[in-house]
């Protein structure tokens, strides 16, 4: 006879499924970018209350947005190999439970930002939640192949939010941090969409490789990467960073552009995967260089 799972095992499994809804790896990246924004906005040490509750509040609202995204796209996720294992797509968690979970996470996150950080950061983070969960997920993503370009504004907000958590204002350096991720998002995501094109075709979503083909998407990746190279020079132009960051940005950007050029000239799924993987390393390394330069 088979042993029956214990209540403790069932509870742990349920908790794991709810955690999976929040896309924890992406939440960690958002929290990392917000933390970088806080550190760059501070001339000395970031007050511990802002560091802890600011990062936690931003992370919780990001998690709420991802959970809501999973709720809205559960039928689409069920059609795609990359996402069909998500809890809602498998029917392991109810829609009502997910909606309540998302609301609780978002409410706690907003309260932490209001009480321990400042109202500006709370409102901007709430606007980011609405932009991702409603404007991008419900309106843009199923309507236009430029969804990731416009919707990328939400994903580009964490470093700006971290900056406002400390400075309580939106200044030029915060906007530059936002622009770097905003321009980085299309080539990063389209590299994924290229080797997952059949998934997106089956889902019915109008992603660029589906609507305009591989060649146009690859050219778009190259052009956006060149634009990204120029955008990453802005911290030096406005006096936010110095020589160390400049060298790192040129080297990292040169490698990204080389990947994009090779992808444009001689496509393969393997190269597209490498380009996508490098794009993640690129962003982390670039922001790490910003931080090191700040303390030099």
Secondary structure as UniProt FT lines:
FT   HELIX           7..21
FT   HELIX           24..41
FT   HELIX           48..49
FT   HELIX           50..54
FT   HELIX           55..72
FT   HELIX           74..77
FT   TURN            78..79
FT   TURN            81..85
FT   HELIX           87..90
FT   HELIX           95..116
FT   HELIX           119..130
FT   HELIX           131..140
FT   TURN            141..143
FT   TURN            145..146
FT   HELIX           147..155
FT   HELIX           158..167
FT   HELIX           172..195
FT   HELIX           197..203
FT   HELIX           208..231
FT   TURN            232..233
FT   HELIX           234..237
FT   TURN            238..239
FT   HELIX           243..265
FT   HELIX           269..295
//
